[in-house]
Amino acid sequence: MDRFRPLALLTAAALTLSGLTALSSAASAADADLARNGGFEAGLDGWTCTAGTTVNSPVRSGSSALQATPAGGDNARCAQTVTVRPDSQYTLSGHVRGSYVYLGASGTGTTDVSTWTQSAPTWQQLTTTFRTGPSTTRVTLYTHGWYGTGAYYADDISLVGPAVDAGQPPAPPTGLKTGAVTSSSVALSWTSVPGATGYAVHRDGSKIQTVTGTSATVGGLSPSTAYAFQVSAVNEAGESAKSATVTATTTAQPGGGDTDLPAHALVGYLHASFANGSGYTRLADVPDSWDVIDLAFGEPTSVTSGDVRFDRCPVTECPNVESDADFKAAIKAKQAAGKKVLISIGGQNGQVQLTTAAARDTFVTSVSKIIDEYGLDGLDIDFEGHSLSLNADDTDFKNPRTPVIVNLISALKTLKARYGDDFVLTMAPETFFVQLGYQYYGTGPWGGQDPRAGAYLPVIHALRDDLTLLHVQDYNSGPIMGLDNQYHSMGGADFHVAMTDMLLTGFPVAGNASNVFQPLRPDQVAIGMPASTNAGNGHVPPAEVTKALDCLTKKTNCGSYATHGTWPALRGLMTWSINWDRYGGWEFQRTFDGYFG
């Protein structure tokens, strides 16, 4: 789809502006305001936004207004769909600020309308009118800006016209039954209910998701666990009573998913190939609290070679480094104590791009050599920077086409098959490569987006049955939109709660409700945090760590973000790094031990 230049579009819109506003008419006594939460006093409730949030200043009235920020490939559209009467006159109005702000309605059944302003340094009212078609019952209201022109603001949006009798809520669904059951998911289906516009799925009495069709797959479940499910039907008038209950017990854990880890695990990276301000820590000196130790880092000989080498820190850089014999003996001692020792590939400086089948095969061979030489338990994938990005034609995370993605998936599956069910596979992507996928995926429908956005999602999805742990780096991150359509920033418990809730609840990728990244099991998820202020941006004090764990595992001590469930089986915490935690007096380790015992 071609995207017109702003000047041409704005000029054309300006020619029609006076005609549109001239159509407005006074509301009759029987009219009502059909827009929901038009003043944004309830956050974004009722609105779907690609890049929006609510702010307390500037506001036109009340205490909140919409702020939306367009990007190079996104005009920051916010929209809601309302029920209207056929063949009826409506007036759409709103107050806006900023450059290039649009207000419009689509799906009118006649002529879709919009109005705009090129510049509104203070609050300015936009108004337009339309008449619905003879069979139109729903219309979408929207506001948006223009690509890359900065934030805009909107407040007091209204749609005034004939109200619609909401009628009665639908009848409860019948015929609820289970389908495919796995260790982490249960498929459900039921009979369609006349008059229903959607359905709410309830697990053990709590509403967990809504769908428009008559089937759903509930994910993020624990293995070998019984669950009870019900469904209710919804429409404009409200929600029905719940259906009869069906129960299902998930299957046992598939091979390789748990690998004898404790119920709650502490994961840390050990600087094994370099020294920095934290100093070198011998493997034998790592306290017993650490359940998974990632040796950092194995790095490729070149970005595209696939030939990974693990070079231990030299004596000139790490004067207290142990010998190879002592290092290998420490690995065996840790394993005898029930700990897992992995080789971590990548890191900030270790760019890995498996662009060819030859590089893929070399990766498998060279990583296997490291694992065999040191007798390691598995592999951690810590690809950062430009290691993973998506080609322009790669738009479906379930069916990736980009060679670096396809080859990595193939390589990891080969390694898993080679070492069997006890092979530990973990991943440590940045938020940019995972949770940002809720808003953006790859280059986007019009191009121009960063091709790395969401690029880890196809790898996680393809390996979800083989993945032991995913511990996203909730640090060194910009603000990320959560499932509440609000941006969350580092520095407090809410950021970790929002980012983790996305993994355990699942989310539509790039806002596409038909392309959902299904939730991971809670035992597959650990929260990644820096061990100290020296270790990375986004460090939070112990009290905030405890708040995040309380909210996710007990649904207590929560802040402004409301989780979509409670996950007592959350695996634990990951940190960069063991060395930095030692430098900081073991604060992170003590927080974990104090919480989980």
Secondary structure as UniProt FT lines:
FT   HELIX           6..21
FT   TURN            22..23
FT   TURN            29..30
FT   STRAND          31..33
FT   TURN            38..39
FT   TURN            41..46
FT   STRAND          48..49
FT   STRAND          52..55
FT   STRAND          65..68
FT   TURN            72..73
FT   STRAND          78..83
FT   TURN            86..87
FT   STRAND          89..106
FT   STRAND          113..131
FT   TURN            134..135
FT   STRAND          138..144
FT   TURN            147..148
FT   STRAND          152..162
FT   STRAND          177..181
FT   STRAND          186..189
FT   TURN            194..195
FT   STRAND          198..203
FT   TURN            204..205
FT   STRAND          206..211
FT   STRAND          215..218
FT   TURN            223..224
FT   STRAND          226..235
FT   TURN            236..237
FT   STRAND          238..239
FT   STRAND          246..249
FT   TURN            255..256
FT   TURN            259..260
FT   STRAND          265..271
FT   TURN            277..278
FT   HELIX           283..285
FT   TURN            288..289
FT   STRAND          292..300
FT   TURN            303..305
FT   STRAND          308..309
FT   TURN            315..317
FT   TURN            319..320
FT   HELIX           324..336
FT   TURN            337..338
FT   STRAND          340..347
FT   HELIX           357..374
FT   STRAND          378..383
FT   TURN            385..386
FT   TURN            392..393
FT   TURN            397..398
FT   HELIX           403..419
FT   TURN            421..422
FT   STRAND          424..427
FT   HELIX           431..433
FT   HELIX           435..438
FT   TURN            442..443
FT   TURN            445..446
FT   TURN            451..456
FT   HELIX           457..462
FT   TURN            463..466
FT   STRAND          469..470
FT   STRAND          480..481
FT   TURN            483..484
FT   STRAND          487..488
FT   HELIX           493..505
FT   STRAND          507..509
FT   TURN            510..511
FT   STRAND          512..517
FT   HELIX           522..524
FT   STRAND          525..530
FT   TURN            533..535
FT   TURN            537..538
FT   HELIX           542..554
FT   TURN            568..569
FT   STRAND          572..576
FT   HELIX           578..583
FT   TURN            584..585
FT   HELIX           587..596
//
